[in-house]
């Protein structure tokens, strides 16, 4: 019912039309059974029977096909809408919220759950058509013999009631399976991310397989076997009921409730005819249950993202747009977070800082001093717990955070390099080619069909392509987090002595996280952090002069 409700919200019109055609095809299918019964008993008038029979068959074919086509359109539209909805919410959700959910949790929903959902929707036309056929045949059965209809209905209701209770255990096992999937995805993520370390130490790698991968995979296997075994007993018990019903119709009912032989034959044919559709519906139940569990996971992720979405409307005017020189100010900003390596809370701030247009600012400090956290606050990816951030004289908050972030272009230390040139504007290909040549990469990379011809490069070369992407965005403020760390001495010098001054000459504000003290004189101000506080700010004299 959950899946039907989901389809109804997507398009009740398509669902309604599909239902109408399915009902017509169901009654046509039931009529075919009745006509076959009439043909066997000789009750049919052959002069009209053949034409009516073929007419009903054609009606059954057309309406069933139309029902499945409409339902297929509806299910695919629903899947498309679901994927876009989740992707947009992930894009708009606060960065910290995504970190809390975890990459493994997001990937499990976007791959495993969506795939299960898609597969169940592919079954939907067949299951839906079979259900309507079963309903129509029961309606025809009531018209033939209301006594037999009542008997069969009671038997079916009792069977469904028993099935409902017997199914609780395999459903619970399926829910455990789904929870185990998250843990397996986390293990695989650790295996991939830590492959370098594991390859350097065979003992450590084998221990990771034996202690992490193997137990998780074995637990999933054991739960899956238990769930499938439980369902095997339940589903086959449900299937055998219908053969028992046939036996009752032939051997028992005539003794207790005498019927016309023709009616009894028709009822028996209907039950035999329904054995196929009923078996298909029963066989689809485990996958539909898995789909409902996956849907609950997707809805839970959806609600998590929905709760944390920024409340800014897409078409709200930009409050930061004005003709004044750019200004960015932090006023007593405080941010708390838990470090990855230590189970303790780290506090950044209170911190006050003013940044003006055209400045080159270096942020320096030891590991764990708060450099990257400050950078994430500056670009609007982290939110402060107290204090405020002002940009161009306007306070930044959740209602305008998205507008605020559009003023920044960044290359983070853990950056992601997109193959595609996602930048819009005129002459993007020409500009990208120019920057690639300027970074001495033209012998390695070309722009082909709006994307880099390859990204299978060294770490330093990939960072240069990330710099190309950042240049193409042409934002007022640039942030570089340890960009030069992977560069050879030649390109490190080019970055500091040529690229940064060029950005400044274009009126850009540049914020650089760096350990390269040999180039600190490039910056107008060098801000040193220690334990989440600004320890000192050094101003270069040649700028103040």
WOHU-V783765 format. One record per helix or strand. SS is the DSSP state (@ for helix, = for strand). FROM is the first residue (numbers start at 1). LEN is the number of residues. If there is no record, write none. Layout:
ss->(SS/SS)
from->(FROM/FROM)
len->(LEN/LEN)
This chain:
ss->(@/@/@/=/@/@/@/@/@/@/=/=/=/=/@/=/=/@/=/=/@/=/=/@/=/@/@/=/@/=/=/@)
from->(2/12/46/93/95/103/146/195/202/261/309/327/345/360/371/386/394/401/408/420/428/447/451/459/477/483/489/509/517/525/533/541)
len->(9/30/47/1/7/42/48/6/55/47/1/12/12/6/8/6/2/5/4/1/11/2/2/15/5/4/17/5/6/6/7/4)
